[in-house]
């Protein structure tokens, strides 16, 4: 579980588990419907998230997203109020 908290992004009342995150990532990677970034970009994005004080557990407190999922998607961006932290990674 991620800090025993519920999903802030969708308002779901169920805890977000590691298994649920992995299922979502597997769907993204296995589907031609999702545009994905390359592995190097994915790792750079996650490094920037991990260095951010708004990153708690695996979730961004700025937007409520689970960053292991969002960082993998090509058409997403960091919503940090001071500007995207991904470009600086």
C-alpha angles and dihedrals in degrees: 000000000000107000088314089276131134123244108280094190099060100020091237113164094216122092114254108240130201088243092056091050091050091049090053092048091048090053091051094048094044098048129082087206095075122072107219134195121235120265094258092054091046092054092046091052093049091048090054090048093049090052092051119095088220092065110098121173098327095320133097111231089200095064106005094240126141099240098206085066102037094046089058095056118088098213097054132093141194110266097201108151091232091054135280114321091198095074090058094052 
